């Protein structure tokens, strides 16, 4: 039997009614080393990008934004090409 906590979360009353501990459940579980939560997701880059403030002409910014998601990476790519990197 489940009851609702004030925050809207389910609270298991009977441990026999708990969801089965499947492989998928363990794959989504948080992993701790000591008291530290091990972050999931993409590993840290060897050469991470740096956040900067950059003033661009409005038409240049509009052009890149209109190219859709990834426009910032395309600006980076254009700058690398212009710098000969």
TIKETOR-582769 format. One record per atom (N, C-alpha, C): residue number from 1; residue in one letter; atom name; x, y, z. Coordinates in nm, 2 decimals, decimal comma, padded with zeros to 4 digits, always signed. Example, Ala and Ser with C-alpha at 12.3 -4.5 7.8 and 13.67 -1.06 7.14 Angstrom:
[site 1 "a" "N" [+01,32 -00,57 +00,78]]
[site 1 "a" "CA" [+01,23 -00,45 +00,78]]
[site 1 "a" "C" [+01,32 -00,33 +00,78]]
[site 2 "s" "N" [+01,28 -00,22 +00,71]]
[site 2 "s" "CA" [+01,37 -00,11 +00,71]]
[site 2 "s" "C" [+01,29 +00,00 +00,79]]
REM end
This chain:
[site 1 "x" "N" [+00,08 -00,12 +00,00]]
[site 1 "x" "CA" [+00,00 +00,00 +00,00]]
[site 1 "x" "C" [+00,09 +00,12 +00,00]]
[site 2 "x" "N" [+00,05 +00,22 -00,09]]
[site 2 "x" "CA" [+00,13 +00,35 -00,09]]
[site 2 "x" "C" [+00,04 +00,46 -00,03]]
[site 3 "x" "N" [+00,11 +00,55 +00,03]]
[site 3 "x" "CA" [+00,04 +00,67 +00,08]]
[site 3 "x" "C" [+00,12 +00,79 +00,02]]
[site 4 "x" "N" [+00,06 +00,90 +00,01]]
[site 4 "x" "CA" [+00,12 +01,02 -00,04]]
[site 4 "x" "C" [+00,18 +01,10 +00,07]]
[site 5 "x" "N" [+00,31 +01,15 +00,06]]
[site 5 "x" "CA" [+00,37 +01,24 +00,15]]
[site 5 "x" "C" [+00,32 +01,38 +00,11]]
[site 6 "x" "N" [+00,33 +01,48 +00,20]]
[site 6 "x" "CA" [+00,29 +01,61 +00,17]]
[site 6 "x" "C" [+00,35 +01,67 +00,05]]
[site 7 "x" "N" [+00,48 +01,63 +00,02]]
[site 7 "x" "CA" [+00,54 +01,68 -00,10]]
[site 7 "x" "C" [+00,50 +01,61 -00,23]]
[site 8 "x" "N" [+00,41 +01,52 -00,22]]
[site 8 "x" "CA" [+00,36 +01,45 -00,34]]
[site 8 "x" "C" [+00,44 +01,32 -00,37]]
[site 9 "x" "N" [+00,54 +01,29 -00,29]]
[site 9 "x" "CA" [+00,61 +01,16 -00,32]]
[site 9 "x" "C" [+00,54 +01,04 -00,26]]
[site 10 "x" "N" [+00,56 +00,93 -00,32]]
[site 10 "x" "CA" [+00,50 +00,81 -00,27]]
[site 10 "x" "C" [+00,58 +00,76 -00,15]]
[site 11 "x" "N" [+00,52 +00,71 -00,05]]
[site 11 "x" "CA" [+00,58 +00,65 +00,06]]
[site 11 "x" "C" [+00,54 +00,50 +00,07]]
[site 12 "x" "N" [+00,63 +00,41 +00,07]]
[site 12 "x" "CA" [+00,60 +00,27 +00,08]]
[site 12 "x" "C" [+00,57 +00,23 +00,23]]
[site 13 "x" "N" [+00,45 +00,17 +00,25]]
[site 13 "x" "CA" [+00,41 +00,13 +00,38]]
[site 13 "x" "C" [+00,46 -00,01 +00,41]]
[site 14 "x" "N" [+00,44 -00,10 +00,31]]
[site 14 "x" "CA" [+00,48 -00,24 +00,33]]
[site 14 "x" "C" [+00,60 -00,27 +00,24]]
[site 15 "x" "N" [+00,71 -00,31 +00,30]]
[site 15 "x" "CA" [+00,83 -00,34 +00,22]]
[site 15 "x" "C" [+00,81 -00,45 +00,11]]
[site 16 "x" "N" [+00,71 -00,53 +00,13]]
[site 16 "x" "CA" [+00,68 -00,64 +00,03]]
[site 16 "x" "C" [+00,62 -00,58 -00,10]]
[site 17 "x" "N" [+00,57 -00,45 -00,09]]
[site 17 "x" "CA" [+00,52 -00,39 -00,20]]
[site 17 "x" "C" [+00,61 -00,29 -00,27]]
[site 18 "x" "N" [+00,74 -00,29 -00,23]]
[site 18 "x" "CA" [+00,84 -00,20 -00,29]]
[site 18 "x" "C" [+00,86 -00,25 -00,43]]
[site 19 "x" "N" [+00,91 -00,16 -00,52]]
[site 19 "x" "CA" [+00,93 -00,20 -00,66]]
[site 19 "x" "C" [+01,05 -00,30 -00,66]]
[site 20 "x" "N" [+01,05 -00,39 -00,76]]
[site 20 "x" "CA" [+01,16 -00,48 -00,77]]
[site 20 "x" "C" [+01,29 -00,41 -00,80]]
[site 21 "x" "N" [+01,40 -00,46 -00,74]]
[site 21 "x" "CA" [+01,53 -00,40 -00,77]]
[site 21 "x" "C" [+01,59 -00,46 -00,89]]
[site 22 "x" "N" [+01,57 -00,39 -01,00]]
[site 22 "x" "CA" [+01,61 -00,44 -01,13]]
[site 22 "x" "C" [+01,74 -00,38 -01,17]]
[site 23 "x" "N" [+01,80 -00,44 -01,28]]
[site 23 "x" "CA" [+01,93 -00,38 -01,33]]
[site 23 "x" "C" [+01,91 -00,23 -01,37]]
[site 24 "x" "N" [+01,80 -00,20 -01,43]]
[site 24 "x" "CA" [+01,77 -00,06 -01,46]]
[site 24 "x" "C" [+01,77 +00,03 -01,34]]
[site 25 "x" "N" [+01,71 -00,02 -01,23]]
[site 25 "x" "CA" [+01,71 +00,06 -01,11]]
[site 25 "x" "C" [+01,85 +00,09 -01,05]]
[site 26 "x" "N" [+01,93 -00,01 -01,06]]
[site 26 "x" "CA" [+02,07 +00,01 -01,01]]
[site 26 "x" "C" [+02,15 +00,10 -01,10]]
[site 27 "x" "N" [+02,12 +00,09 -01,23]]
[site 27 "x" "CA" [+02,19 +00,18 -01,32]]
[site 27 "x" "C" [+02,16 +00,33 -01,30]]
[site 28 "x" "N" [+02,04 +00,36 -01,25]]
[site 28 "x" "CA" [+02,00 +00,50 -01,23]]
[site 28 "x" "C" [+02,03 +00,54 -01,09]]
[site 29 "x" "N" [+02,08 +00,46 -01,00]]
[site 29 "x" "CA" [+02,10 +00,49 -00,86]]
[site 29 "x" "C" [+02,22 +00,58 -00,85]]
[site 30 "x" "N" [+02,22 +00,66 -00,75]]
[site 30 "x" "CA" [+02,34 +00,75 -00,72]]
[site 30 "x" "C" [+02,45 +00,67 -00,66]]
[site 31 "x" "N" [+02,58 +00,70 -00,70]]
[site 31 "x" "CA" [+02,69 +00,63 -00,66]]
[site 31 "x" "C" [+02,78 +00,73 -00,57]]
[site 32 "x" "N" [+02,81 +00,68 -00,45]]
[site 32 "x" "CA" [+02,89 +00,76 -00,36]]
[site 32 "x" "C" [+03,03 +00,69 -00,33]]
[site 33 "x" "N" [+03,13 +00,77 -00,32]]
[site 33 "x" "CA" [+03,26 +00,73 -00,27]]
[site 33 "x" "C" [+03,28 +00,80 -00,14]]
[site 34 "x" "N" [+03,27 +00,73 -00,03]]
[site 34 "x" "CA" [+03,27 +00,80 +00,10]]
[site 34 "x" "C" [+03,14 +00,89 +00,11]]
[site 35 "x" "N" [+03,16 +01,01 +00,14]]
[site 35 "x" "CA" [+03,05 +01,11 +00,15]]
[site 35 "x" "C" [+03,03 +01,19 +00,02]]
[site 36 "x" "N" [+03,11 +01,16 -00,09]]
[site 36 "x" "CA" [+03,11 +01,23 -00,21]]
[site 36 "x" "C" [+03,03 +01,16 -00,32]]
[site 37 "x" "N" [+02,93 +01,24 -00,37]]
[site 37 "x" "CA" [+02,85 +01,19 -00,48]]
[site 37 "x" "C" [+02,93 +01,19 -00,61]]
[site 38 "x" "N" [+02,94 +01,07 -00,67]]
[site 38 "x" "CA" [+03,01 +01,06 -00,80]]
[site 38 "x" "C" [+02,92 +01,11 -00,91]]
[site 39 "x" "N" [+02,95 +01,21 -00,98]]
[site 39 "x" "CA" [+02,87 +01,27 -01,08]]
[site 39 "x" "C" [+02,86 +01,18 -01,20]]
[site 40 "x" "N" [+02,74 +01,17 -01,26]]
[site 40 "x" "CA" [+02,72 +01,10 -01,38]]
[site 40 "x" "C" [+02,73 +01,19 -01,50]]
[site 41 "x" "N" [+02,72 +01,14 -01,62]]
[site 41 "x" "CA" [+02,72 +01,22 -01,74]]
[site 41 "x" "C" [+02,85 +01,22 -01,81]]
[site 42 "x" "N" [+02,87 +01,32 -01,89]]
[site 42 "x" "CA" [+02,99 +01,34 -01,97]]
[site 42 "x" "C" [+03,11 +01,36 -01,88]]
[site 43 "x" "N" [+03,22 +01,29 -01,91]]
[site 43 "x" "CA" [+03,34 +01,31 -01,83]]
[site 43 "x" "C" [+03,40 +01,45 -01,86]]
[site 44 "x" "N" [+03,47 +01,50 -01,76]]
[site 44 "x" "CA" [+03,53 +01,63 -01,78]]
[site 44 "x" "C" [+03,63 +01,63 -01,90]]
[site 45 "x" "N" [+03,63 +01,74 -01,97]]
[site 45 "x" "CA" [+03,72 +01,75 -02,09]]
[site 45 "x" "C" [+03,86 +01,77 -02,05]]
[site 46 "x" "N" [+03,95 +01,72 -02,13]]
[site 46 "x" "CA" [+04,09 +01,75 -02,11]]
[site 46 "x" "C" [+04,13 +01,89 -02,13]]
[site 47 "x" "N" [+04,06 +01,95 -02,23]]
[site 47 "x" "CA" [+04,08 +02,09 -02,26]]
[site 47 "x" "C" [+03,94 +02,16 -02,26]]
[site 48 "x" "N" [+03,89 +02,19 -02,15]]
[site 48 "x" "CA" [+03,75 +02,25 -02,14]]
[site 48 "x" "C" [+03,75 +02,39 -02,20]]
[site 49 "x" "N" [+03,63 +02,43 -02,25]]
[site 49 "x" "CA" [+03,61 +02,56 -02,30]]
[site 49 "x" "C" [+03,60 +02,66 -02,19]]
[site 50 "x" "N" [+03,62 +02,78 -02,22]]
[site 50 "x" "CA" [+03,61 +02,89 -02,12]]
[site 50 "x" "C" [+03,50 +02,98 -02,15]]
[site 51 "x" "N" [+03,42 +03,02 -02,05]]
[site 51 "x" "CA" [+03,32 +03,12 -02,07]]
[site 51 "x" "C" [+03,37 +03,26 -02,08]]
[site 52 "x" "N" [+03,33 +03,33 -02,18]]
[site 52 "x" "CA" [+03,38 +03,47 -02,20]]
[site 52 "x" "C" [+03,26 +03,56 -02,24]]
[site 53 "x" "N" [+03,28 +03,69 -02,22]]
[site 53 "x" "CA" [+03,18 +03,79 -02,27]]
[site 53 "x" "C" [+03,24 +03,84 -02,40]]
[site 54 "x" "N" [+03,16 +03,84 -02,50]]
[site 54 "x" "CA" [+03,21 +03,87 -02,64]]
[site 54 "x" "C" [+03,11 +03,96 -02,70]]
[site 55 "x" "N" [+03,14 +04,07 -02,75]]
[site 55 "x" "CA" [+03,05 +04,16 -02,82]]
[site 55 "x" "C" [+03,06 +04,13 -02,97]]
[site 56 "x" "N" [+02,95 +04,10 -03,03]]
[site 56 "x" "CA" [+02,94 +04,07 -03,17]]
[site 56 "x" "C" [+02,84 +04,16 -03,24]]
[site 57 "x" "N" [+02,86 +04,19 -03,37]]
[site 57 "x" "CA" [+02,76 +04,26 -03,44]]
[site 57 "x" "C" [+02,63 +04,18 -03,44]]
[site 58 "x" "N" [+02,52 +04,26 -03,44]]
[site 58 "x" "CA" [+02,39 +04,19 -03,43]]
[site 58 "x" "C" [+02,36 +04,10 -03,54]]
[site 59 "x" "N" [+02,40 +04,14 -03,67]]
[site 59 "x" "CA" [+02,37 +04,06 -03,78]]
[site 59 "x" "C" [+02,45 +03,93 -03,78]]
[site 60 "x" "N" [+02,58 +03,93 -03,73]]
[site 60 "x" "CA" [+02,66 +03,81 -03,71]]
[site 60 "x" "C" [+02,59 +03,72 -03,61]]
[site 61 "x" "N" [+02,55 +03,77 -03,50]]
[site 61 "x" "CA" [+02,49 +03,69 -03,40]]
[site 61 "x" "C" [+02,36 +03,63 -03,45]]
[site 62 "x" "N" [+02,28 +03,71 -03,52]]
[site 62 "x" "CA" [+02,15 +03,66 -03,58]]
[site 62 "x" "C" [+02,18 +03,55 -03,68]]
[site 63 "x" "N" [+02,28 +03,56 -03,76]]
[site 63 "x" "CA" [+02,31 +03,46 -03,86]]
[site 63 "x" "C" [+02,34 +03,33 -03,79]]
[site 64 "x" "N" [+02,43 +03,33 -03,69]]
[site 64 "x" "CA" [+02,47 +03,20 -03,62]]
[site 64 "x" "C" [+02,35 +03,14 -03,54]]
[site 65 "x" "N" [+02,27 +03,23 -03,47]]
[site 65 "x" "CA" [+02,16 +03,18 -03,40]]
[site 65 "x" "C" [+02,05 +03,11 -03,49]]
[site 66 "x" "N" [+02,04 +03,17 -03,61]]
[site 66 "x" "CA" [+01,94 +03,11 -03,71]]
[site 66 "x" "C" [+01,98 +02,98 -03,76]]
[site 67 "x" "N" [+02,11 +02,94 -03,74]]
[site 67 "x" "CA" [+02,15 +02,81 -03,79]]
[site 67 "x" "C" [+02,11 +02,70 -03,69]]
[site 68 "x" "N" [+02,05 +02,73 -03,58]]
[site 68 "x" "CA" [+01,99 +02,63 -03,49]]
[site 68 "x" "C" [+02,08 +02,59 -03,38]]
[site 69 "x" "N" [+02,04 +02,49 -03,30]]
[site 69 "x" "CA" [+02,12 +02,44 -03,19]]
[site 69 "x" "C" [+02,27 +02,41 -03,23]]
[site 70 "x" "N" [+02,36 +02,45 -03,14]]
[site 70 "x" "CA" [+02,50 +02,43 -03,17]]
[site 70 "x" "C" [+02,56 +02,55 -03,23]]
[site 71 "x" "N" [+02,49 +02,66 -03,24]]
[site 71 "x" "CA" [+02,54 +02,79 -03,30]]
[site 71 "x" "C" [+02,67 +02,84 -03,23]]
[site 72 "x" "N" [+02,68 +02,82 -03,10]]
[site 72 "x" "CA" [+02,80 +02,87 -03,03]]
[site 72 "x" "C" [+02,92 +02,79 -03,07]]
[site 73 "x" "N" [+02,90 +02,66 -03,09]]
[site 73 "x" "CA" [+03,01 +02,58 -03,14]]
[site 73 "x" "C" [+03,05 +02,61 -03,28]]
[site 74 "x" "N" [+02,96 +02,65 -03,36]]
[site 74 "x" "CA" [+02,99 +02,70 -03,50]]
[site 74 "x" "C" [+03,07 +02,83 -03,50]]
[site 75 "x" "N" [+03,03 +02,92 -03,40]]
[site 75 "x" "CA" [+03,11 +03,04 -03,39]]
[site 75 "x" "C" [+03,25 +03,01 -03,35]]
[site 76 "x" "N" [+03,27 +02,91 -03,26]]
[site 76 "x" "CA" [+03,40 +02,87 -03,21]]
[site 76 "x" "C" [+03,48 +02,81 -03,33]]
[site 77 "x" "N" [+03,41 +02,73 -03,41]]
[site 77 "x" "CA" [+03,47 +02,67 -03,53]]
[site 77 "x" "C" [+03,52 +02,77 -03,63]]
[site 78 "x" "N" [+03,44 +02,87 -03,65]]
[site 78 "x" "CA" [+03,47 +02,98 -03,75]]
[site 78 "x" "C" [+03,59 +03,06 -03,69]]
[site 79 "x" "N" [+03,60 +03,09 -03,56]]
[site 79 "x" "CA" [+03,71 +03,16 -03,51]]
[site 79 "x" "C" [+03,84 +03,08 -03,51]]
[site 80 "x" "N" [+03,83 +02,95 -03,49]]
[site 80 "x" "CA" [+03,95 +02,86 -03,50]]
[site 80 "x" "C" [+04,00 +02,86 -03,64]]
[site 81 "x" "N" [+03,91 +02,86 -03,74]]
[site 81 "x" "CA" [+03,95 +02,86 -03,88]]
[site 81 "x" "C" [+04,01 +02,99 -03,92]]
[site 82 "x" "N" [+03,95 +03,10 -03,87]]
[site 82 "x" "CA" [+04,01 +03,23 -03,90]]
[site 82 "x" "C" [+04,15 +03,25 -03,83]]
[site 83 "x" "N" [+04,17 +03,19 -03,72]]
[site 83 "x" "CA" [+04,30 +03,20 -03,65]]
[site 83 "x" "C" [+04,40 +03,10 -03,70]]
[site 84 "x" "N" [+04,36 +03,01 -03,79]]
[site 84 "x" "CA" [+04,45 +02,91 -03,85]]
[site 84 "x" "C" [+04,48 +02,80 -03,75]]
[site 85 "x" "N" [+04,39 +02,77 -03,66]]
[site 85 "x" "CA" [+04,41 +02,66 -03,56]]
[site 85 "x" "C" [+04,35 +02,53 -03,60]]
REM end
